[in-house]
Amino acid sequence: MVPAPRFAILGPFQVRDPDGRPVTLTGRRPRQLLAVLLLHPNVPLGTSRLVDTIWGETAGAGAGTTLRSHVGAVRRVLGAAGFADALQTVPGGYVLELAPGDLDTEVFERLVRRGQDALASGSPQRAAELLGAALALWRGEPLEELGSRGSAGSTVARLTELRLVAEETAVDAALALGRHHEVVGRLHQLVTEHPFRERLCAQLMVALYRSARQVDALTVYVELRRRLDEELGLEPSPPLRDLQQAILRQAPALLPPVAATTTDPRLVLVG
């Protein structure tokens, strides 16, 4: 089991002490400062960059002095959490020094990589476990209570995209394990949220087909084709068109990897 990271930004902002209890950091500016530092752990950030990120065009002449007071507030909270020496002053700025496992984003990315590697090496069960642990770290939108994220937006966008990739890879692992019934509901939700994501539509089509719902699988394709045509003037990609044709042919390659039995409801479709 992966220990819970002490710093969490994949959802409501959290800092935890060694016993796992939350440590409160009050004040919008100190929270923004720590959030920016956590988005760039172990990377020196200059004072001017921090001022620009936190205050933007509203920064006054005394912003640098005010920043130092916020640094003091952050250091007090870090001390209460058992990280008294984590925020170091470096020439021209500051650096937040964290160890592997301290920050949920770092743990998330590491688990996703390991899950992808496990699936590629033919271990879908291990992949499902790793990706499930990775996705469980998400508790909402990253830094959702901080409002405008400024320059952090690109990092948040990258993490959000990686979360979706993790979802897709977890579905691949489930399908490889013959758990198509278990992922249909989640895939419907993901397709609703990302209606032009062809990989999700393909996964839903496969999961529905394997669940003896051939008509529903083909309906997913028809609805995607309509959306692409009406809103973008495009056609589904060749791989998706090939999948539709395979479903129409009831191609044996679409069957679950688990050996079919005489009680398998898919037998009524493949004859």
Secondary structure, DSSP 4 states (H G I P E B T S, - for coil): -PPPPSEE-SSS-EEB-TTS-B----SHHHHHHHHHHHHSTTS-EEHHHHHHHHHGGG--TTHHHHHHHHHHHHHHHHHHTT-TTSEEEETTEEEE---TTSBHHHHHHHHHHHHHHHHHTT-HHHHHHHHHHHHHT--SSTTGGG---GGGHHHHHHHHHHHHHHHHHHHHHHHHTT-HHHHHHHHHHHHHHSTT-HHHHHHHHHHHHHTT-HHHHHHHHHHHHHHIIIII-----HHHHHHHHHHHHT-GGGS-SSPP-TT-TTHHHH-
